[in-house]
Structure formats: structure tokens, C-alpha cells
Amino acid sequence: MNLFLGISASTGIGIGRAFVVPELQKRVIPQDTILSSDRVAELAKFDASVASVVTQIAAQMDAAFDNKAQREILETYFLMLNDLEFIGSVKKAFSQNNKNIAWILNQKTEESARLLAASGNEYLSERAQDIRDVFGRVLDELLDYHPFKIENVPDGAVIVARSLSPSDTLILSKRRIAGIALIEGGVSSHVGILARSYGVPAVFALHKITEEIKVGDLVVVDGNAGEVVVEPNGETLDEYRKKISAEQEKKQHLSLFRTKTAQTRDGVQFKIMANIGTVEEAENAAREGADGIGLFRTEFLFMEEENEGISAAHARSVAFSEEGQFRAYKKVLLTMGEKPVTIRTLDAGGDKIIGVAEISSAEEKNPLMGLRAIRLSLSYPNQLKTQFKALFRAGVYGNLKIMLPLITGVSQIEKSLEIANKAKQELLDSGTEFKDDIPIGIMVETASAAVISDLLAKKSAFFSIGTNDLTQYTLGVDRENAQVSSLYDEFHPAVLRLIEKTVESAANAKIDISVCGEMAGRSESALVLAGLGIRTFSMSAQKITEIKELLSRYSISELQKIATQKKESQNVGKK
């Protein structure tokens, strides 16, 4: 019996025989000189290859009519293939030199993928694989290259591979896959998204697993613990089967909490909200019983069809229009009805990914410390004003709150409010309907914001603590750097003290406070936060019923005791 440790990408436990996907041979892209007489034929071959892949994607979309997540991924691919700007850039590059179209396409694809991969944003970085996948299929058509077919995977198998493309993961709709074990992959990749959508346990970051597992080995994929067990003994196998039965019973029990108010055993009530990054996720949040949307990450709208035809693949330098934003915000507000929806203004990084024409792209040695979030928005006030106008217009259709990211000083709030007032005046002058009294609050996600939270509270309608960045910035630890990830500790005394300080400032100013970082959706940390005085949590929609059920087991005094014990156990130097 062998045990492998990785990162959970999709929870649950699956047992099956291993199907080890063979390592693909690297696609060889020829670099040929094209004669003038052959240029028309070369372009025709390119158009035919794109059309062939479009037809394949369309057929897969029809077959995936009953799975929304899968359809959305395929629709994104369809948009990529129909992105006239990108296709035009390929043809323009072909017209400007004498190289073959396959070589040109590969160059342009890699150029776009590298921009996304270097963004410093996990979600955007994962989209680089999507670009390579969909236009890789076009290259396969051009080169008549026919790699391994994932359709060979049998029912009930555990897929073991270095990586899977989103196209490969569509096998989940055709087979009863027991689990996925990969060397590479990210939690927010489409592979991870689809695995969670189909309820398939998945563990990534498994070093050399394709070398250690053979086809036919019995494998347990434990997506709860981030573990993979190969050839378990009889006792271990029985334990996992019992866990699977217990999980099925737990899911049925948790479903009862969708319509219940979150509250402690002694009746102290909580609001459990959802974090979303797309318009469609609001529908899932509503189904899971969310009390509202605690964080709508608007930067992901730049990856959506709503964005006036800008595809997720290329993020071209075209401004995201007021009308496009308005439609997206309006749809989310209508979906949630009277429930509150907190929409965060653009939280783009100091990189080239958000391709807005008015925003120049400058290289930064440390984008996370550079021109990002509210700093970027204030540097380009017209973009922020456009977003405010769209938000104020959409506010007519629901219970909207606006949130400013990465605030570190009072002046940033004041400047943002000035721009907001200009946006209102322009709407008023043009006779456009809008809501005037929308609360504008801030994210507290830096040590400076927490330390001066008493001052910030005087200018803010509410606080939302972003524990991911608060921990990262306070401890000076890159949470995605495996070499220092062990130092990333949300229960570090410095982090807990900053949270306490922020809670106290909000209470003194009589403004609402919530937590929208990962701490809100994890059992141990949710209990500590509740004990520290947090009464509103925002998390992934799939965690809502779990946290509701968890809080129902405790009294408020017990939660306060848990928080006190955690603070004491984390004291520096305490033995």
C-alpha cells in the first residue's frame, strides 16, 4: 500500500482501477517558408481547421445540454474560436511574413497564454491552459496530428495523468469516473471546476504519480484529505467504503439546511453569503440557500460573453463598456431578489491581463505589491467612473452594496467617493435612472487597513475582511509559493489581532462587518471567526449548508471559548 499527498481540487472519496494516461508526445510545429502562390491555400486550410473544431465543439455543446458547467466551458471555447480580433491577428501576422499558418497560430496562442499565466491571478492563470487547449485542437487539425483519445477511459476508472485539458475532462459526462489524480493542475482550473460539477473526487500536485501507479492498480482518491492510496489493504479499503456511506448520509442531512436560517444552538443568528465570480454563479448561490452575495469579483466579467464580445482567451485592449457591466450587475441583482449583493470594484493586478485600451501595461517586479486593485482604478479614474455608473444604474433592480478593494488609507476612500459623485452627476445630467443611496464600503485586507480601521470606519458604510490577502500581506508570505507555504498561517497571532481590531472598530462605528476570505468557508476557522464577533460570512456556495449546520451545533459562549483557546495556543513563545 502506497500513500501520496497532494492538493484537493474536488472533495469526496472515489475507489477504482487506475487508468494511466500516457504522456503525450510534444506537438511539433514546423516552421516552413510559404510561397506567394500557396498563401491562399494556406489560409483556406486554416479556416477549414477552425471550422472543423467549431463543429466538434458545437456537437459537444448539444450533448452537454444537461450540465451547465460543461456547457459554459464549451461556450467559452466557442467564443474563443469565433473571436474575430484574435483570428484577425493571426491572419494579419501571416500576411506580414512568409511563415506557415500553423507556426503563426502557435506563436499567437503562446503569446496570449503567457500573458494570462503571468497575471499573478490564479483564476486568470488557469485560463492559459484553455487557450492552449482549444487552439491546440485547431493545430491538430492543421497538422493532421491525432494524439491519445481520452475516450478510451473505461467506466469506474481512476484517471491518473500528468495533466488533463478541459477537453479531456469532458469524459466525465460520458463515463462514471471514480476519481482523478494529477501531477499538475490548479483548484480553479476548468478540470477542477468540472470535477466538482460532476462530483468526482480529484487530487492534484501529486509528484511523480504516473511513474508510481500502473494501469489496473486499485486506487482510492480521497479529495477530502488530498490523498491518494494505491493498492490499499482490506482494512483500509473497508474504512474508505464506510466513509463513502457516511458522506452520502451527510450530504442528505446538509441539504435540509438550504432553507434554514444559520444560527447557534442558543439562537444567535448569522448571515451566510456566497462569493461569486460570474453572473451564472449567482443562480447556484440562490439554490444553495445563500443569504445574499457577499463578494462579486467583477474582474471575472472581463472573461465573460457579456463583455461586448471580448473572449476570455485574449483579454484584448478594449474597454469594458458601461452597458455590458450594467447588464451583468442587473442580472445578478434580479437573481438574488431582495437579498443583499456586494459587488467589488475592479481588483485587477499590476499586469497586462485586463486588456483595457486606456490602461497602459507596465512590467512590475512584484505585481501583488504594485499598481493593483483600487490603486489601479484611481490611476485611471474614467474606468472607475464607468464602473460606478453601471453599478448605480443596476442598483435600481435590487439590494446593492459597493466595495472598494485593497484600501490602505483614508484618502483612497475619499478619492473614490469623489469619482462616485461625478458618476452620479453624469447620470443625473443625462436623465438616466439610477439609485443614489447605495452603501459604499471597503475590503480590509492589509495590516495598514486593520490598524487604522477606526479611521477608515468614519468614511466606510461597511467592512469586509479579505483574510487571504490579510494573512499574505501581514506575514509577507506568498500563499501560492510551495517553498514558503508552510509559513502561511491564518491563525497567526498577528492576523487574529488585526481581525479583532477591525471587528472592534466596526462595532464602535456601528457599521456592518463580514469575512469573505477562505477562512469563512472552513470549519475550524469559521468557528474562531464567530467567536471573535463575526456574524456575516461569505464563501463558496458549495460550503454554505456545511457552515450553517456547523454553527447550529454550538452556543455563542462555546464559540467565544474556541476563539479564546485558539488565540492562546497561537501566542508566540507559548509552550
C-alpha positions as CSV (number, residue, x, y, z in Angstrom):
1,M,0.0,0.0,0.0
2,N,1.4,3.4,-1.0
3,L,0.1,6.8,0.1
4,F,0.6,10.0,-2.0
5,L,-0.1,13.5,-0.7
6,G,-1.4,16.3,-2.9
7,I,-3.9,19.2,-3.0
8,S,-7.6,18.6,-3.0
9,A,-9.4,20.0,-6.1
10,S,-12.7,18.3,-5.6
11,T,-14.0,16.8,-2.4
12,G,-15.3,13.3,-1.9
13,I,-13.9,9.8,-2.0
14,G,-13.6,7.5,-5.0
15,I,-12.4,4.0,-5.5
16,G,-11.5,2.4,-8.8
17,R,-8.9,0.8,-11.1
18,A,-6.2,3.1,-12.4
19,F,-6.2,4.3,-16.0
20,V,-2.8,5.9,-16.5
21,V,-3.0,8.4,-19.4
22,P,0.2,8.1,-21.4
23,E,2.5,11.1,-21.7
24,L,1.7,12.9,-24.9
25,Q,4.4,13.5,-27.4
26,K,5.0,17.2,-27.8
27,R,3.3,18.6,-30.8
28,V,6.0,19.5,-33.4
29,I,5.2,22.8,-35.2
30,P,7.0,23.1,-38.5
31,Q,8.4,26.5,-39.5
32,D,8.2,26.5,-43.2
33,T,8.5,29.2,-45.8
34,I,5.3,29.7,-47.8
35,L,5.4,30.8,-51.4
36,S,3.2,33.6,-52.6
37,S,1.3,31.1,-54.8
38,D,0.4,28.9,-51.8
39,R,-0.8,31.6,-49.4
40,V,-4.4,31.5,-50.4
41,A,-4.5,27.7,-49.9
42,E,-2.7,28.0,-46.5
43,L,-5.3,30.4,-45.3
44,A,-8.1,28.2,-46.6
45,K,-6.6,25.3,-44.6
46,F,-6.6,27.4,-41.5
47,D,-10.3,28.5,-42.0
48,A,-11.3,24.8,-42.6
49,S,-9.4,23.7,-39.4
50,V,-11.1,26.3,-37.3
51,A,-14.5,25.4,-38.8
52,S,-13.9,21.7,-38.1
53,V,-13.1,22.4,-34.4
54,V,-16.2,24.7,-34.1
55,T,-18.3,21.9,-35.4
56,Q,-16.8,19.5,-32.9
57,I,-17.4,22.0,-30.0
58,A,-21.0,22.6,-31.2
59,A,-21.7,18.9,-31.1
60,Q,-20.3,18.6,-27.6
61,M,-22.4,21.5,-26.5
62,D,-25.5,19.7,-27.8
63,A,-24.5,16.6,-25.9
64,A,-23.9,18.6,-22.7
65,F,-27.3,20.2,-22.5
66,D,-28.0,18.8,-19.0
67,N,-24.7,20.0,-17.4
68,K,-24.4,23.8,-17.0
69,A,-20.8,23.9,-16.0
70,Q,-19.7,21.8,-19.0
71,R,-21.8,23.9,-21.4
72,E,-20.3,27.1,-20.1
73,I,-16.8,25.8,-20.7
74,L,-17.7,24.7,-24.2
75,E,-19.4,28.1,-24.8
76,T,-16.3,29.8,-23.8
77,Y,-14.3,27.7,-26.3
78,F,-16.9,28.5,-28.9
79,L,-16.4,32.2,-28.3
80,M,-12.6,31.8,-28.4
81,L,-12.9,30.2,-31.8
82,N,-15.2,33.0,-33.0
83,D,-13.1,35.8,-31.6
84,L,-12.6,37.9,-34.8
85,E,-10.0,40.0,-33.2
86,F,-7.7,37.1,-32.4
87,I,-8.4,35.3,-35.6
88,G,-7.7,38.6,-37.4
89,S,-4.4,39.0,-35.6
90,V,-3.3,35.5,-36.7
91,K,-4.2,36.3,-40.3
92,K,-2.5,39.7,-40.1
93,A,0.7,38.2,-38.8
94,F,0.5,35.6,-41.6
95,S,0.2,38.4,-44.2
96,Q,3.2,40.2,-42.8
97,N,5.7,37.3,-43.0
98,N,6.3,34.2,-45.1
99,K,5.9,31.5,-42.4
100,N,3.3,28.8,-42.5
101,I,0.0,29.4,-40.7
102,A,0.4,26.7,-38.1
103,W,3.7,28.3,-36.9
104,I,2.0,31.7,-36.8
105,L,-1.1,30.3,-34.9
106,N,1.2,28.6,-32.3
107,Q,3.1,31.9,-31.8
108,K,0.0,34.0,-31.3
109,T,-1.6,31.3,-29.0
110,E,1.5,31.1,-26.8
111,E,1.7,34.9,-26.7
112,S,-1.8,35.2,-25.2
113,A,-1.3,32.2,-22.9
114,R,1.9,33.7,-21.4
115,L,0.1,37.0,-20.7
116,L,-2.5,35.1,-18.7
117,A,-0.1,32.8,-17.0
118,A,2.0,35.8,-15.8
119,S,-1.0,37.6,-14.3
120,G,-0.4,36.7,-10.7
121,N,-4.1,35.8,-10.5
122,E,-4.9,32.1,-10.0
123,Y,-8.1,32.2,-12.0
124,L,-6.7,34.1,-15.0
125,S,-3.5,31.9,-14.9
126,E,-5.6,28.8,-15.3
127,R,-7.2,30.2,-18.4
128,A,-3.9,30.0,-20.2
129,Q,-4.5,26.2,-20.4
130,D,-7.9,26.9,-22.1
131,I,-6.3,28.9,-24.9
132,R,-3.7,26.2,-25.5
133,D,-6.3,23.5,-25.4
134,V,-8.8,25.0,-27.9
135,F,-6.3,26.3,-30.4
136,G,-4.2,23.2,-29.9
137,R,-7.2,21.4,-31.4
138,V,-7.0,23.7,-34.4
139,L,-3.3,23.0,-34.7
140,D,-4.0,19.2,-34.6
141,E,-6.4,19.7,-37.5
142,L,-3.9,21.7,-39.4
143,L,-1.1,19.2,-38.9
144,D,-3.3,16.1,-39.1
145,Y,-2.0,15.1,-35.7
146,H,-4.1,12.6,-33.7
147,P,-3.0,12.3,-30.1
148,F,-4.3,9.9,-27.5
149,K,-8.0,9.8,-27.2
150,I,-9.4,10.2,-23.6
151,E,-12.5,8.3,-24.7
152,N,-10.5,5.1,-24.1
153,V,-11.0,5.5,-20.4
154,P,-13.5,2.8,-19.1
155,D,-16.4,3.3,-16.7
156,G,-15.4,3.3,-13.0
157,A,-11.8,4.2,-13.6
158,V,-9.5,6.5,-11.6
159,I,-7.8,8.7,-14.2
160,V,-4.1,9.1,-13.4
161,A,-2.2,11.6,-15.6
162,R,0.4,14.4,-15.6
163,S,-2.4,16.8,-16.6
164,L,-5.8,16.9,-18.3
165,S,-7.0,19.5,-20.7
166,P,-10.5,20.8,-20.3
167,S,-11.4,18.9,-23.4
168,D,-10.2,15.7,-21.9
169,T,-12.2,16.3,-18.8
170,L,-15.4,16.2,-20.8
171,I,-15.1,12.5,-20.5
172,L,-16.7,13.0,-17.1
173,S,-20.0,13.5,-18.9
174,K,-19.6,10.1,-20.7
175,R,-18.2,7.8,-18.1
176,R,-18.7,7.1,-14.4
177,I,-15.2,8.2,-13.4
178,A,-14.3,7.3,-9.8
179,G,-11.6,9.9,-9.3
180,I,-8.8,12.0,-10.8
181,A,-5.2,12.1,-9.7
182,L,-2.9,14.5,-11.5
183,I,0.7,15.7,-11.2
184,E,-0.3,19.2,-12.5
185,G,-3.4,21.3,-12.2
186,G,-5.0,24.1,-10.2
187,V,-8.1,24.2,-8.0
188,S,-9.7,26.9,-10.2
189,S,-8.8,25.2,-13.5
190,H,-11.6,24.0,-15.7
191,V,-10.5,20.5,-14.8
192,G,-11.2,21.2,-11.2
193,I,-14.4,23.1,-11.9
194,L,-15.8,20.2,-14.0
195,A,-14.7,17.6,-11.4
196,R,-16.6,19.5,-8.7
197,S,-19.6,19.9,-11.0
198,Y,-19.8,16.2,-11.6
199,G,-19.0,15.3,-8.0
200,V,-15.8,13.5,-9.0
201,P,-13.1,13.4,-6.3
202,A,-9.8,15.0,-7.5
203,V,-6.4,15.4,-6.1
204,F,-3.7,17.5,-7.9
205,A,0.1,18.2,-7.3
206,L,0.9,14.5,-6.9
207,H,4.6,14.3,-7.5
208,K,5.7,11.5,-10.0
209,I,2.4,9.6,-9.5
210,T,2.3,8.5,-13.2
211,E,5.6,6.7,-12.6
212,E,4.4,5.0,-9.4
213,I,1.0,3.8,-10.4
214,K,0.4,1.1,-13.0
215,V,-2.7,0.5,-15.2
216,G,-5.2,-1.7,-13.3
217,D,-3.9,-0.8,-9.8
218,L,-6.7,-0.3,-7.2
219,V,-6.7,3.4,-6.2
220,V,-8.5,5.4,-3.6
221,V,-8.8,9.1,-4.3
222,D,-9.6,11.0,-1.1
223,G,-10.5,14.5,-2.2
224,N,-11.3,15.5,1.4
225,A,-7.8,14.9,2.7
226,G,-5.9,15.5,-0.6
227,E,-4.6,11.9,-0.5
228,V,-4.3,9.0,-3.0
229,V,-3.9,5.5,-1.7
230,V,-2.6,2.8,-4.1
231,E,-3.4,-0.9,-3.6
232,P,-5.0,-0.4,-0.1
233,N,-5.1,-3.4,2.2
234,G,-8.5,-4.9,3.1
235,E,-8.9,-3.0,6.4
236,T,-8.1,0.4,4.7
237,L,-10.5,-0.3,1.9
238,D,-13.3,-1.1,4.3
239,E,-12.6,2.2,6.2
240,Y,-12.9,4.2,2.9
241,R,-16.1,2.4,2.0
242,K,-17.6,3.3,5.3
243,K,-16.5,6.9,4.8
244,I,-18.3,7.0,1.4
245,S,-21.5,5.8,3.0
246,A,-21.2,8.4,5.8
247,E,-20.6,11.1,3.1
248,Q,-23.8,10.2,1.3
249,E,-25.7,10.4,4.5
250,K,-24.1,13.8,5.4
251,K,-25.0,15.3,2.0
252,Q,-28.6,14.3,2.5
253,H,-28.6,15.8,6.0
254,L,-26.9,19.1,4.9
255,S,-29.5,19.6,2.1
256,L,-32.0,20.3,4.9
257,F,-30.2,23.5,5.8
258,R,-30.6,25.2,2.4
259,T,-33.8,26.8,3.6
260,K,-32.8,27.3,7.2
261,T,-31.5,30.5,8.9
262,A,-28.0,30.0,10.2
263,Q,-28.0,30.2,13.9
264,T,-26.3,28.9,17.0
265,R,-27.9,26.4,19.4
266,D,-28.9,29.3,21.6
267,G,-30.4,31.3,18.8
268,V,-27.7,33.8,17.7
269,Q,-28.2,34.3,14.0
270,F,-25.7,34.6,11.2
271,K,-25.8,35.6,7.6
272,I,-24.1,33.1,5.2
273,M,-23.4,34.7,1.9
274,A,-21.8,33.5,-1.3
275,N,-18.6,34.6,-3.2
276,I,-19.1,34.6,-6.9
277,G,-17.0,35.4,-10.0
278,T,-19.6,35.1,-12.7
279,V,-23.3,36.0,-13.3
280,E,-24.2,32.3,-13.5
281,E,-22.8,31.5,-10.1
282,A,-25.5,33.7,-8.5
283,E,-28.1,31.2,-9.6
284,N,-26.2,28.4,-7.8
285,A,-25.8,30.6,-4.7
286,A,-29.5,31.1,-4.6
287,R,-30.1,27.3,-4.9
288,E,-27.7,26.6,-2.1
289,G,-29.6,28.9,0.3
290,A,-27.3,31.9,0.3
291,D,-28.5,34.9,2.3
292,G,-27.0,37.1,-0.4
293,I,-23.8,37.7,-2.3
294,G,-21.0,38.8,0.0
295,L,-18.4,39.2,-2.8
296,F,-18.9,39.6,-6.6
297,R,-15.4,39.7,-8.1
298,T,-16.1,41.9,-11.1
299,E,-12.7,41.3,-12.7
300,F,-14.0,38.0,-13.9
301,L,-16.6,39.8,-16.0
302,F,-13.7,40.6,-18.4
303,M,-13.7,36.9,-19.1
304,E,-17.5,36.7,-19.9
305,E,-19.6,36.8,-23.1
306,E,-21.4,39.8,-21.6
307,N,-18.3,41.8,-22.2
308,E,-19.3,43.1,-25.7
309,G,-17.7,40.1,-27.4
310,I,-14.3,40.1,-25.6
311,S,-13.3,36.5,-25.2
312,A,-11.7,35.0,-22.1
313,A,-8.8,33.8,-24.1
314,H,-7.3,37.0,-25.2
315,A,-8.4,39.9,-23.0
316,R,-7.8,42.4,-25.7
317,S,-7.3,46.1,-25.1
318,V,-10.9,47.2,-25.4
319,A,-12.7,49.0,-22.6
320,F,-15.3,47.0,-20.8
321,S,-18.4,49.1,-21.6
322,E,-20.8,50.6,-19.1
323,E,-23.7,48.8,-20.8
324,G,-22.0,45.4,-20.6
325,Q,-21.4,45.8,-16.9
326,F,-24.9,47.2,-16.2
327,R,-26.5,44.1,-17.8
328,A,-24.3,41.7,-15.7
329,Y,-24.9,43.5,-12.4
330,K,-28.6,43.8,-13.1
331,K,-28.9,40.1,-13.8
332,V,-27.2,39.2,-10.5
333,L,-29.4,41.6,-8.6
334,L,-32.6,40.2,-10.2
335,T,-31.5,36.7,-9.4
336,M,-31.0,37.5,-5.7
337,G,-34.2,39.5,-5.4
338,E,-34.3,41.4,-2.0
339,K,-31.2,39.7,-0.7
340,P,-28.1,41.9,-0.5
341,V,-25.5,41.8,-3.3
342,T,-22.0,43.2,-2.6
343,I,-20.1,44.0,-5.8
344,R,-16.4,44.7,-5.6
345,T,-14.9,47.3,-8.0
346,L,-12.2,46.0,-10.3
347,D,-9.5,44.2,-8.5
348,A,-7.1,43.8,-11.4
349,G,-3.4,43.2,-10.8
350,G,-0.4,45.2,-12.0
351,D,-0.1,43.2,-15.1
352,K,-1.2,43.1,-18.8
353,I,-4.2,40.8,-18.4
354,I,-7.1,43.2,-18.1
355,G,-6.8,44.5,-21.7
356,V,-8.4,47.9,-21.4
357,A,-7.2,50.3,-24.1
358,E,-7.0,53.2,-21.7
359,I,-4.8,51.4,-19.2
360,S,-1.1,51.0,-20.2
361,S,0.6,47.8,-19.4
362,A,3.8,48.2,-17.5
363,E,6.1,45.5,-16.3
364,E,6.3,45.2,-12.5
365,K,8.8,43.2,-10.5
366,N,6.2,42.5,-7.8
367,P,2.6,42.9,-9.1
368,L,1.0,42.0,-5.8
369,M,2.7,45.0,-4.2
370,G,2.2,47.2,-7.2
371,L,-0.4,49.0,-9.2
372,R,-3.4,46.8,-8.5
373,A,-7.0,47.0,-7.2
374,I,-8.1,50.5,-6.0
375,R,-4.6,51.9,-6.8
376,L,-5.1,50.9,-10.5
377,S,-8.7,52.2,-10.5
378,L,-7.7,55.6,-9.1
379,S,-4.8,55.9,-11.6
380,Y,-7.5,55.5,-14.4
381,P,-10.5,57.3,-12.9
382,N,-12.5,57.2,-16.1
383,Q,-12.6,53.4,-15.9
384,L,-13.7,53.6,-12.2
385,K,-16.3,56.2,-13.1
386,T,-17.7,53.9,-15.8
387,Q,-18.0,51.1,-13.3
388,F,-19.7,53.3,-10.8
389,K,-22.2,54.5,-13.4
390,A,-23.1,50.9,-14.3
391,L,-23.4,50.0,-10.6
392,F,-25.6,52.9,-9.8
393,R,-27.9,52.1,-12.7
394,A,-28.1,48.4,-11.8
395,G,-28.8,49.3,-8.2
396,V,-32.4,50.1,-9.1
397,Y,-33.0,46.4,-9.5
398,G,-32.0,45.1,-6.1
399,N,-30.3,45.5,-2.8
400,L,-26.8,46.6,-3.9
401,K,-23.7,47.4,-1.9
402,I,-20.4,48.5,-3.5
403,M,-17.0,47.5,-2.1
404,L,-13.5,49.0,-2.7
405,P,-10.6,46.6,-2.7
406,L,-7.1,46.9,-1.1
407,I,-7.8,50.1,0.7
408,T,-4.7,51.2,2.7
409,G,-5.6,54.8,3.6
410,V,-8.5,57.3,4.1
411,S,-7.5,59.4,1.0
412,Q,-8.2,56.4,-1.2
413,I,-11.8,56.2,0.0
414,E,-12.2,60.0,-0.3
415,K,-11.0,60.0,-3.9
416,S,-13.2,57.0,-4.8
417,L,-16.2,58.8,-3.3
418,E,-15.4,61.9,-5.4
419,I,-15.4,59.8,-8.5
420,A,-18.7,58.1,-7.4
421,N,-20.3,61.5,-7.1
422,K,-19.1,62.6,-10.5
423,A,-20.7,59.4,-11.9
424,K,-24.0,60.2,-10.2
425,Q,-23.9,63.7,-11.6
426,E,-23.4,62.5,-15.2
427,L,-26.3,60.1,-14.8
428,L,-28.4,62.9,-13.4
429,D,-27.5,65.2,-16.2
430,S,-28.3,62.6,-18.9
431,G,-31.7,61.8,-17.3
432,T,-30.6,58.1,-16.7
433,E,-32.4,56.2,-13.9
434,F,-30.1,55.2,-11.0
435,K,-30.1,54.6,-7.3
436,D,-28.5,57.3,-5.3
437,D,-28.1,55.9,-1.8
438,I,-26.0,52.7,-2.4
439,P,-23.7,52.0,0.5
440,I,-20.0,52.0,-0.4
441,G,-17.7,50.1,1.9
442,I,-14.2,48.7,1.8
443,M,-12.2,45.5,2.0
444,V,-9.8,45.2,4.9
445,E,-7.0,43.1,3.6
446,T,-3.8,44.8,4.6
447,A,-2.3,45.3,8.0
448,S,-2.4,49.1,7.5
449,A,-6.2,49.0,6.9
450,A,-6.8,46.9,10.0
451,V,-4.5,49.1,12.2
452,I,-6.3,52.3,11.1
453,S,-9.7,50.7,10.8
454,D,-11.1,53.1,13.3
455,L,-10.3,56.0,10.9
456,L,-11.5,54.1,7.8
457,A,-14.8,53.3,9.5
458,K,-15.6,57.0,9.5
459,K,-15.7,57.0,5.7
460,S,-17.0,53.5,5.0
461,A,-20.5,52.1,5.0
462,F,-19.3,48.6,5.9
463,F,-16.2,46.4,6.2
464,S,-15.4,43.1,4.6
465,I,-12.2,41.3,5.8
466,G,-10.3,39.6,3.0
467,T,-8.4,37.1,5.1
468,N,-6.4,35.6,2.2
469,D,-4.6,38.8,1.4
470,L,-4.6,40.0,5.0
471,T,-2.7,36.9,6.0
472,Q,-0.4,37.1,3.0
473,Y,0.5,40.7,3.4
474,T,0.8,40.6,7.2
475,L,3.1,37.6,7.2
476,G,4.9,38.5,4.0
477,V,4.2,35.0,2.6
478,D,3.2,34.2,-0.9
479,R,0.5,31.6,-0.3
480,E,1.0,30.1,-3.8
481,N,4.7,29.6,-3.3
482,A,5.2,26.0,-2.2
483,Q,8.6,26.8,-0.7
484,V,7.1,29.1,1.9
485,S,3.5,28.0,2.0
486,S,4.1,26.3,5.4
487,L,4.5,29.8,6.9
488,Y,1.1,30.9,5.7
489,D,-1.0,30.7,8.9
490,E,-4.4,32.4,9.2
491,F,-4.3,31.7,12.9
492,H,-1.0,33.6,13.4
493,P,-1.4,35.9,16.4
494,A,-0.8,39.0,14.2
495,V,-3.6,38.0,11.9
496,L,-6.1,37.3,14.7
497,R,-5.2,40.6,16.5
498,L,-5.8,42.5,13.2
499,I,-9.2,40.8,12.8
500,E,-10.1,41.6,16.4
501,K,-9.1,45.3,15.9
502,T,-11.2,45.5,12.8
503,V,-14.3,43.9,14.4
504,E,-13.9,46.4,17.3
505,S,-13.6,49.4,15.0
506,A,-16.7,48.3,13.1
507,A,-18.7,47.9,16.3
508,N,-17.7,51.3,17.6
509,A,-18.7,52.9,14.3
510,K,-21.9,50.8,14.2
511,I,-21.2,49.6,10.7
512,D,-21.6,46.0,9.3
513,I,-18.6,43.7,9.0
514,S,-18.2,40.4,7.3
515,V,-15.4,38.0,6.2
516,C,-15.2,36.9,2.6
517,G,-11.8,35.2,2.6
518,E,-11.2,31.4,2.7
519,M,-11.4,31.4,6.5
520,A,-15.1,31.9,6.3
521,G,-15.7,28.6,4.5
522,R,-13.5,26.3,6.6
523,S,-14.9,24.7,9.6
524,E,-12.2,25.4,12.2
525,S,-11.7,29.0,11.2
526,A,-15.4,29.7,10.8
527,L,-15.9,28.8,14.5
528,V,-13.0,31.0,15.5
529,L,-14.3,33.9,13.5
530,A,-17.8,33.5,15.0
531,G,-16.1,33.6,18.4
532,L,-14.3,36.8,17.5
533,G,-17.6,38.5,16.8
534,I,-18.1,38.0,13.0
535,R,-21.8,37.4,12.2
536,T,-21.7,37.5,8.4
537,F,-19.7,35.1,6.4
538,S,-19.2,34.9,2.6
539,M,-17.9,31.7,0.9
540,S,-18.1,29.3,-2.0
541,A,-21.7,28.4,-2.5
542,Q,-21.0,24.7,-2.0
543,K,-19.9,25.3,1.6
544,I,-23.0,27.2,2.7
545,T,-25.0,24.3,4.1
546,E,-22.0,22.9,5.8
547,I,-21.3,26.1,7.7
548,K,-24.9,26.5,8.6
549,E,-25.1,23.1,10.1
550,L,-21.8,23.6,11.9
551,L,-22.9,26.7,13.7
552,S,-26.1,25.1,14.8
553,R,-24.1,22.7,17.0
554,Y,-22.6,25.4,19.3
555,S,-23.8,28.1,21.6
556,I,-22.3,31.6,21.3
557,S,-20.4,31.2,24.6
558,E,-18.8,28.0,23.3
559,L,-17.7,29.7,20.1
560,Q,-16.2,32.5,22.1
561,K,-14.3,30.0,24.2
562,I,-13.0,28.3,21.0
563,A,-11.7,31.7,19.8
564,T,-10.0,32.4,23.1
565,Q,-8.3,29.0,23.1
566,K,-7.1,29.4,19.6
567,K,-5.6,32.9,20.4
568,E,-3.9,31.5,23.5
569,S,-2.5,28.4,21.7
570,Q,-1.0,30.7,19.0
571,N,0.8,33.1,21.3
572,V,4.4,33.5,20.2
573,G,6.7,31.6,22.6
574,K,3.9,29.8,24.4
575,K,4.7,26.2,25.1
